Amino acid sequence: MCEFKVYLKNENKEETVAEDIVYAKNTGGSVVLKTILGNQVTIDNVDIIEVDVEAERLVLHPTIHSNHH
């Protein structure tokens, strides 16, 4: 099975925020992550910007709020 390591990318830095992730879902400004053991983590104010199955990487980036309507 493929478990992802999840990174939060800020500018040119990547910080590991979760490991052994098998599920990820965008939920309107947050991302819900679940581990192989069923533990759930919610990261607020982020978007998924990259999923790389081969490298087992999932990259998040802080949400960019726009005031354009």
FENVENTA-V228247 format. One record per helix or strand of 3 or more residues. SS is the DSSP state (H for helix, E for strand). FROM is the first residue (numbers start at 1). TO is the last residue. If there is no record, write none. Layout:
# FENVENTA-V228247
ss from to
SS FROM TO
SS FROM TO
This chain:
# FENVENTA-V228247
ss from to
E 4 10
E 13 26
E 30 35
E 40 44
E 46 52
E 57 62
